[in-house]
């Protein structure tokens, strides 16, 4: 439960997250956390570094490790952000 609470706080405070996903450290701006159509908990975030490059990515929350909220803030106004992202069947939190 600590993972989801950290994500909620980061979205609410617009704080950048760091975490390990698929064996690689990532730095990302969290925008949406919710459930997809298969009831999987997913984080939609703008990846700033790590993994497959920069831009919006979806992360399986159950596969995140070493999750931490940083002191770095972000605006929450990324041009590719869609508050009605059709990928999500149910949004829990978003910027």
C-alpha positions in Angstrom: 0.0 0.0 0.0 3.0 2.3 0.5 3.7 2.3 -3.2 0.2 3.6 -4.2 0.3 6.2 -1.4 3.7 7.5 -2.7 2.3 7.7 -6.2 -0.8 9.6 -4.9 1.4 12.1 -3.0 3.7 12.6 -6.0 0.7 13.3 -8.3 -0.9 15.6 -5.7 2.4 17.5 -5.0 3.6 17.3 -8.7 6.8 15.7 -7.6 9.1 13.6 -9.8 9.4 9.9 -9.0 12.4 7.6 -9.2 11.9 3.8 -9.4 13.3 0.6 -10.8 11.3 -1.0 -13.6 12.4 -4.0 -15.6 15.8 -3.8 -14.1 16.5 -0.2 -15.0 16.3 3.0 -12.9 13.7 5.5 -14.2 13.0 9.1 -13.5 9.4 10.1 -14.3 6.7 12.7 -13.9 3.5 10.9 -12.7 0.3 12.0 -14.4 -2.3 9.3 -13.9 -2.7 6.1 -11.8 -5.6 3.8 -12.3 -6.9 0.5 -13.6 -6.8 -0.6 -17.2 -9.5 -2.8 -18.8 -7.8 -5.9 -17.4 -8.0 -4.5 -13.8 -4.2 -4.0 -13.7 -3.0 -1.0 -11.7 -1.1 1.2 -14.1 0.9 4.4 -13.7 1.0 6.8 -16.7 4.1 9.0 -16.5 6.4 11.1 -18.6 9.7 9.2 -18.4 12.6 11.7 -18.2 15.4 9.1 -18.2 16.0 5.4 -18.2 14.4 2.5 -20.2 13.1 3.2 -23.6 13.7 6.9 -23.7 11.7 10.0 -22.9 8.0 10.6 -23.2 4.7 9.2 -21.8 5.0 5.5 -20.7 2.7 3.1 -18.9 4.1 1.2 -15.9 2.6 -1.8 -14.2 2.5 -0.6 -10.6 3.1 -4.1 -9.2 6.4 -4.2 -11.1 7.8 -1.0 -9.6 10.5 -1.2 -7.0 12.6 1.3 -5.0 9.9 3.9 -5.6 10.7 7.3 -4.1 9.2 10.8 -4.4 11.9 13.4 -5.1 12.0 17.1 -4.2 11.9 18.0 -7.9 8.6 19.4 -9.1 7.0 19.4 -12.5 4.3 21.6 -14.0 1.7 19.0 -14.8 1.0 20.7 -18.2 2.8 18.3 -20.6 1.4 18.9 -24.1 0.7 15.1 -24.6 -1.3 14.7 -21.4 -4.8 13.5 -21.9 -6.9 13.7 -18.7 -9.4 11.4 -20.4 -6.9 8.8 -21.5 -8.9 5.9 -23.0 -6.3 3.4 -21.8 -7.8 3.7 -18.3 -11.0 2.0 -17.4 -11.0 3.6 -13.9 -8.7 6.5 -12.9 -7.8 6.8 -9.2 -5.7 9.9 -9.2 -4.4 12.4 -11.8 -2.8 15.8 -12.0 
